[in-house]
Amino acid sequence: MKPLITIVLLIISNIFMTFAWYGHLKLEEMKVISNWPLYGIILISWLLALFEYSFQIPANKIGYIGNGGPFTLMQLKIIQEVITLIVFTLFTVIFFKGESLQWNHFAAFGCLIGAVYFVFLK
């Protein structure tokens, strides 16, 4: 159960992180925050990042082998990076219609799948 809980927490964490890092770009495009000062956007992003940390830290704590979890630190990091890119790709395709996936993006995803394979290789 710990692997599933860890992965679900990482997914939720990365959703918050993606909105904290890139959501303001969409809000500016929609003219929702186009007149906001940079510090206001940063504060909103930090608030979202607080929620990101609220899921990221427990995911690492539950998932880490040193705390009785199933993953080494390297495995946790590779899993997190893959989840980050999947969430980011979905975010980009859904919210930024002008962005499109190219062949090199799929090649990069293939490399990430390879990274997951190699990090779990005994």
Secondary structure as UniProt FT lines:
FT   HELIX           2..29
FT   TURN            30..31
FT   TURN            34..35
FT   HELIX           38..63
FT   HELIX           65..67
FT   HELIX           73..95
FT   TURN            97..98
FT   HELIX           103..120
//
